[in-house]
Amino acid sequence: MLERERIQSIFDTKMEHLLGQLIASERWSAVQEQAERWLVLGTAHEPAYRALMLAHPSVIKRPVIEWPAGAVTVGVDVGRWRLP
């Protein structure tokens, strides 16, 4: 592994950990700021986008969700959605 790839991997891991802590403490503006930073500087875009969607569900236009019980829904029902 090249040094650049090793450093990028460490950065991505640290950013994922940071976002997890920010989400757990419900610091949504910090989640948005750090997730956007990660999108610019990192390579692991999926976790950054997930964090952005938790911070601002309005960015999701027509989500398709498979719920733990197996049901599938399309679209947003704000009354059913709660932040963790």
N, C-alpha and C positions, 0 to 999 in steps of 0.2 A: 504494500500500500504506500502510495506517495505521501509525503509529509503534508501536502495541501489537503489531501483527502482525509487524512487522520485528524487534522485540525478542524475541518468542516464537520466531521462526524462528532467530535467533541462539542462543537458549537451547537449542532442540532440537538444533541442529547441535553445539554444545559438549558437551551431554550425551551424544550419540551417540559423539563422539570420546573423551570421558572413559571411557565404558563399554568402548569398544574397547581402550583402554589397560589398564584394570583386568582385563579378560578375558585379554588377552595376558600379563599378569603373574600370572594365576591368583589374584587377590585376591577370592575368592568372597564373603566377607562384605561387602566394600566394593561389589562388584557388586550384591548384593541391596539394600543400603542406598540406593545411588544410583539404581538402577532403580525402587525404590519411591518415591523422592523425585520422579523424573521422571514417574511415573504421576500423582502428585498435582498437580504444577505444570505439566507439559508438555501438548502436544497430540499428539505422535507416539507413540502407545501401542505400536504393533507392535514397534519396536526395543527398547523397555523390557521388554516381555513376553519377547522372544527372549533378552535378557540374563538375565532371571530364570530362564528354563528352562535356560540353560547353567549357571547357578550352582546350581540345585536341580532336577535332572531329575524328582524325585519329584512336582513340581506338575503334571506332564503325566499325565493319567489314561489316555487311550487315543489316543495320537498316531497319525496316519496319515502315513507318511514315504515320499516318493519318493526313492530313493537315486540317486546319480549314474549308476550302471550301468543304471537304468531299473526296477529291482525296486521293488515297493511292499509295505510291511509295516504291520501294524496291531498296536498294543500295544507294550509295553516289554520288551525283552530286555536286561537290565542287563549281561549278559556281552558283548554286542556293542557297547555304547555306551561311548565314551571321551570325556572332555573334551578339547578342543583344547589 
